[in-house]
Every structure is written in structure tokens, then in C-alpha cells.
Amino acid sequence: MNIEENFKSKEKNFKNNEENTSSINKNSRVPFYMQVKNLIIDQIKAGEFKSGDIIPAETELCKIYDISRFSVRQAMMELVDEGYLERTRGKGTFVSNDLPQIKPIKYELKNPILGLVLGNLTAGFCGMIFSGFQRQAWKRGYFTIACCSESSPDEEVLYIDRLIENQAKGIVLFPCNNSLIDSKLGQLKENDIYLGLIDRNHGLNDVDYTGSDNQGGAYSAVRHIGMQGFRNIVFVSDMSNVSSINERLEGYMKAVEDLGMNAVTRINIKEDLSKYPYYMHRFFIEKLKEELIDLKKYLPLGIFAINDGIAVQCINILENEGMIIGKDIGIVGFDNNPETQYMSIPLTTVAQNGYLIGKNAADIAIDKIEAKTNLIYRSIVPTQLVIRNSCGERGQVSS
């Protein structure tokens, strides 16, 4: 291809792309020349126009954008001045071979930023935390950026880095299993960024923590199981090793001892289910079918599950084996997910107040940022036993 053919090919390529790009908004308050300039810059950034591509003549651009030559000329002049385009006498205007460094746009926010990093943004508990946190932060003049780590340590670190780059005043974290937050402490301190933890106490003694009374909630669940006549009891958990689950185990063990119940066994699912939504738990719990069925010799039997997802899937397995929930089996979950009240046998469970946890965490963070206190907070929000029908509440326990 000779020089003239190459010239025409690049000009045609530009015109075809311009016809497919966004048109000028005649009703916008943004000047026409600025709109043309931004459209061309966007196409250069997107790689639609590469170094050396020719720009049509001003008269042609007037037809493409249906605007005056004055506006087109002004746009071209600024693009040349800023280094996006270069002119060659007798040949035309081309995309520059030495483009300016394209830097991310920095937005100046009127309100200071508080970052919130959660394992997910869809589950009921995390959703309530976000609602309470965002509402309280806004009341106190702060803007919330919420991030979803999908319970991945690498994603968690990535979002913390992004919040640091965006000059967040503080970050409140719901740590995932195997969290790498320890590796970010120096950087947060260096940038004078507040750090607080939610739900899971990562063992950082000088970091504020806000969470549920997991031990008290588990104790009340086991006590209720015993009061309904179930003296044999089993604890069903997964392999997650986080403070909230360990606290529930402590509450379970203390209640069993205080009430003289018979802890027949402990069942562990060989997976960390916190990484998966509740509807996927059944794929892992199915593997426990034989262990659950073997519990028939202990009937009537109480089951305390570390969360509602595990409780629901245990119910499904045991019902399919002919066991009567509320009579042969008394089961209590933890979390009070909304769907559990609509089951054929509504689940008795322990409710956490996610909204208050989020609200308290926001208040503590802002107080610390504004230097209103130097105290280290351990804010423990009470739980509540929600009694329904899955644990013999109608006096169905067999003798």
C-alpha cells in the first residue's frame, strides 16, 4: 500500500468510527467544541484511533457533527495544544505519536469518604450492616463507598488499596477467612486512615471492633433446645475458623455444660461455607447425609447449626429420611434470614441486628476520625432468639 492509499484508508477509518460514536447533544450546556474534543479523546483512550491515524478536515468534521467550523477549530486547537493531535503542513492533522499520559479523573467530593468492605452485598445480614452504616455516615456528613470482596483475601486487599488511593478517611472491614489485613496496617497508619472491624475480631487489640453477641446467642439457642425436651444435642459447623463461629461454639459448650445436656457428637462440613451463598450449601451438606442419618439412634435430638443455611439443608435431609422436625428433631439456626420464616416448618433461629452493627461502626469510625476519643472500642450488639416451630415449640417432643 502506497502513502496515498494509506492516507485514504486511515481517513476512511476515522470517518466510519465517528459515524458510530455518540453525537453532539444540542441541548447540553457543555459547549459544542468541548463535546467534540471529549468525543475524540474518548476514542483515542479506547484505542479506536491509534497513533498516526488521520483526522478529517475541519469542513468534514462540521458535517459529521453538524456544528459550526468555529467550534470544530477550537476543539482541534486544544487537542493539538494538549498533545493528542499533531499537524503536518500540507498533509493534515494526525493522532499524535507521543500521546500525553492519560491520568484517571479525580473527583473532588464535598463529603469525606468512609470505605466499607463486606464479603457480599446481597445477603440479609451484610445488607443490613450496609444500610445502617451508610445511613449513619450520611447523617454525619460522610460519603460511603461500599466494596464486595466476595470473601477473597486478594479482592479484600485490592479494595483497601483502591480506598487508600481515593483518600478515604477511614475503612471499616468485614474480614474474610484468611484475611490479609495485617499486611496493610502499616500503609493505613502511614496515610492516617482509620481502620475498624465488623463481625469478626481478627485479634488486632488496638483496632476497634463491632459485632454480635455470638456467645450469648448460641447459649440462648441451646438453652431453648434443652427446655423443649431435647437432651441429646449435636453442633453442626463448617471449616471456617473465624471469631464469630468460635464464639458460637463457646456459647454452645457452656450451655451444654450448665444444663447437663448430652453432646453426642460434632459434625464438621469439610468446607468454608462462608464463601458460598446459602442456596449452594446443599451441595456440601449432602456429603453429611450418612452422618446425619446415623443420628437416628439418639432421637429425640436437638441440633444447633452455626447458620440458617446449614440448618435448612439439614432439615431437608432429615425430613427426606422420615424424621419429624419439631418432634424427632429440634433444630435452631443462626442469622434469621428472611426466607426461614416462610418454610413449611418455620425455623427457630438467632437474629443479629446488622443495622445497629453498621450504625455503631460508622459512629465509632467518625468519632475516631474527628479525634473525639482515643478509646479502643469493643461494641457488642445483643442478639435475639426468634421462636417459631422447628424445635418442638408445640410440645411435639417424643418421650
TAQUIHU-V850820 format. One line per field, one symbol per residue. ss: DSSP state (H for helix, E for strand, L for the rest). psi: psi as a letter, one per 40 degrees, with the letter a starting at -180 (. if undefined). A space follows every 10 residues. Layout:
BEGIN
ss = ???
psi = ???
END
This chain:
BEGIN
ss = LLHHHHHHHH HHHHHHHHHH LLLLLLLLLL LHHHHHHHHH HHHHHLLLLL LLLEELLHHH HHHHHLLLHH HHHHHHHHHH HLLLEEEELL LEEEELLLLL LLLLLLLLLL LEEEEEEELL LLLHHHHHHH HHHHHHHHHL LEEEEEEELL LLHHHHHHHH HHHHHLLLLE EEELLLLLLL HHHHHHHHHH LLLEEEEELL LLLLLLLEEE EELHHHHHHH HHHHHHHLLL LEEEEEELLL LLHHHHHHHH HHHHHHHHHL LEEEEEEELL LLHHHLLHHH HHHHHHHHHH HHHHHHHHLL EEEEELLHHH HHHHHHHHHH LLLLELLLEE EEEEELLHHH HHLLLLLEEE ELLHHHHHHH HHHHHHHHHL LLLLLLLEEE ELLEEELLLL LLLLLLLLL
psi = hidddddddd ddddddddde iiihheeieh iddddddddd dddddeedhi hehihiiddd ddddefiidd dddddddddd deediiihhe dahihiegii hhiihhhhhd hihhihhidi ediddddddd ddddddddde fihhhhihef fhdddddddd dddddefidi hhhgiiifif ddeedddddd efhihiihdh heehdehihh aigddddddd dddddddeeh dhiihhiaeh gidddddddd ddddddddef ihgdihhhhf igeeeiidee ddddddeedd dddeedeeii hihhieiddd dddddddddd eeihhecdhh hhahdfhded eeidghhhih higddddddd ddddddddde feieihighh hiihhhhbee ffeefehi.
END
